[in-house]
Amino acid sequence: MTQLRMPAINQVVLSGRLVQDPEYKVMDNGVSRLSARIAVNRPYRDRNDQWQEETSFFTIVLWQRAAELFAERLRKGVP
């Protein structure tokens, strides 16, 4: 059987809003780090064909230049 080759990098796109102000810090080694939580809503139809909405929460972490840039722009409630 031939082996399936998978890419080494996964990409995920999430669209939501920040649920709290992000936490920005510079680590002891000088690397910038920003962590935040986002809420993502997903509409779906249940077994009775009624629309429902489910909210999932994700922690995101940005490093180095991205962390520095977004630390200035991101606040609670921002999409």
C-alpha positions in Angstrom: 0.0 0.0 0.0 1.4 3.5 -0.8 1.9 5.9 2.0 -0.3 9.0 2.1 2.0 12.1 2.4 0.5 14.8 4.6 1.8 18.4 4.8 3.8 19.2 7.9 1.8 22.4 8.7 -1.9 22.6 9.5 -3.9 25.8 9.0 -7.0 26.7 10.9 -9.1 29.8 10.3 -11.3 31.0 13.2 -13.5 34.1 13.1 -14.8 35.3 16.5 -14.5 38.0 19.1 -12.0 38.5 22.0 -13.7 37.6 25.3 -11.0 39.4 27.4 -8.2 41.8 26.9 -5.1 39.9 25.6 -2.1 39.3 27.8 1.1 40.6 26.3 4.6 40.0 27.8 8.2 39.9 26.9 9.8 36.6 28.0 13.2 36.4 29.8 14.9 35.6 26.5 13.4 38.8 24.8 10.7 37.1 22.7 7.3 38.8 22.7 4.3 36.7 23.4 0.6 37.6 23.3 -2.2 35.2 24.4 -5.9 35.8 24.2 -9.2 33.9 24.2 -11.8 34.2 21.4 -15.4 33.1 21.2 -16.5 31.5 17.9 -20.2 31.0 17.2 -21.4 28.1 15.0 -25.0 27.9 13.7 -26.4 24.5 12.9 -29.7 22.7 12.5 -30.7 20.2 15.2 -32.5 16.9 14.6 -35.9 18.7 14.7 -34.7 21.0 11.9 -34.5 24.0 14.3 -31.6 26.5 14.1 -29.3 26.3 17.1 -26.1 28.1 17.9 -23.0 26.7 19.7 -20.2 28.8 21.1 -16.7 27.5 21.3 -13.8 29.2 23.1 -10.2 29.0 21.9 -6.9 30.3 23.3 -4.7 31.9 20.7 -1.0 32.6 21.1 1.0 35.0 18.9 4.8 35.3 19.0 7.4 37.9 18.2 6.5 40.6 15.6 2.8 39.5 15.4 2.5 39.7 19.2 3.9 43.2 19.2 1.7 44.5 16.4 -1.6 43.0 17.7 -0.9 44.0 21.4 -1.5 47.6 20.3 -4.7 46.8 18.4 -6.6 44.0 20.3 -9.0 44.7 23.1 -12.0 42.8 24.5 -14.9 42.6 22.1 -12.8 43.2 19.0 -13.6 40.9 16.1 
